[in-house]
Every structure is written in C-alpha cells, then in structure tokens.
Amino acid sequence: MTTRMLSPSPPRDLHPFMDSGSRPQRYTLCLTLRCNLACSYCYVTKSPITMSLSTARRALDFIYSHAPPNGSIEIGFFGGEPLLEFPLLADVTDLIENHPSYDPTRVSLTLTTNGTIFSDASRIS
C-alpha cells in the first residue's frame, strides 16, 4: 500500500500535524538548493535549482485548500539558503498574504537561514 503525504486525505496517524486540533499544520517551501556555505554536516545537496513562482502559487493553493477551516497554518521557507532568493521570498510572501484564504490570525511564516547574508533589503520586520 502506497500513501502519498500530499494526498487530499492522508490517514491521520501518518503525520501528527494533519489534524484539526490546536497544533498548526506545517508546510515547508524549499525556495532554492543554492547556498553560500559548504558546511560538512549539511544534508542538503547544493544545486542551482530554484522554485518557480508558479510552483509556489500551486503549493499555496494546495496548502490553503487542505488546511482545516479554523486551524493554524505554519509556512516555512527553507533551502539551501532562502535569502539568496530574497526577491522570490518577497514574491511568495505577497502571494501568501494576498491569497483569498489568507487570515493573519491563522497563518504564521518561518524562515530557516544560516544568517550570514542579512541586509537592509532582506531584513524581516
């Protein structure tokens, strides 16, 4: 039996964040596999691959259409180093916040970064 984690209705016991309780549903968007470091312990295979805006739009449509109506949603940006694609990060954030189903009381955003390339342009307020 094959189960796909992105299927519309996976069995509840497969993932602890797929319920409609108080815990947020967590989704991760891997914006790029590029990185400005070469850490020996890193498990991410470096590659010049970057997520397209149309892929991000489809992922967000999936996220919003499968989230419980009153549940919390956490959308995380990951990579490589997502800040290497700051314009894409900003565009995807705009897509999230302008989506018809966006509710700022339900949706939170996270960013996993190595913190080496913060600048005024990439500063998150």
N, C-alpha and C positions, 0 to 999 in steps of 0.2 A: 504494500500500500504506500503510495507516494502522497505526501502532503506538502503543499506549497504555502510558505508563510505569507505570501501576498494574495492568497485566495480570498474571496469576499467573506467567507465564514470558516476560518480555521477552527479546529477543535480548541476549546477554551484551555485545556490542560497543556497545550504546547507552548504557550507564551504567557508569562504572568502579567503582562501589561495589555492583554487583549480583552480585559473585562470592562464593564461599565460602572465599576465602583469608583472609589475616590482616587485611585492611582492614575497618573497620566498615561496615555498611550504615547509611546516614544517612537519617533521616526528619525532616521539619520539620512541626511543628504550628503553624499560624498561629492563635493564640488570639483575636486581635482586630485590626481595622484602625483602631481608635482610637489616638490619640497625643496627648500633651500638648505636643508641639513642632510647629513648622511649618518644618522645615529646607528650604531652597531646593533642595538637592541630592537630597532623598529621592524615591525612585521609588514608594513605597507610596501609593496613593490612599486618603486618610483617609475613613473611613466608620464609622458606629456599629455595624457588623456584629461579632458575637461568636460564636465557635464554641460549639455546644451540647455539653453533657456526653455526650449520646447519640452525636453525631458523633465526639467524641473516643474514646468506647468502641469504635465501629466501626473507626476508624482504628487503634487499638491492637490490636484483634483481627486486622486485616489485617497490621500490622507483625509481630506475633508468629507468625502463621501462614505468612508468606512469608520469614522470616529463616532463614538456614542454621542447622541444629541446634546447631552449635558455634561459629558466627560471632559477632563483636561487633556490637552494635546501638547506634547513637547516635541519641537522640531529642532534637531541638532545639525549643525554644519561641521563637516569633518573632511579629512583629506588623507593624504598629503598635508599640505599647509593651505587651508582655505583662504587665508588672507593674501596669498599670491594671486587669487582671482577675486580681489575686492570688488571690482565693478559687477561681476556676476553675483557675488554675495549680496550686494546692494539691490540688484535687479530682482533676485529671488525673494529677498525680504519685502520688496514692494509688491511682488506677486502674492505673497502670504497675506500682507496687511490689506491688500485691495481685493482679495478673493471675496465673493458674495457671502461665504460662510464664516468669514473671519470674525472672531469675537475676542477682543483683547483680555477679557476676564478668563478665557479658557485656554488661550494659546500662549505658550512661552517658547522663547528661542534660546538655544545654547550654541556655543562655539568652542570647538577643541582646536587649540593653536599652540605652537611652540613659543609664541610670544616674542619672537626675535624681530619682527618687521612691523610693529605698531608704528603708526604715523598719525598726523592730524587727519589725513584722508581716511584712514582705516580705524580711527578711534570710535569705539562704540559707546554711546552715551546713554 
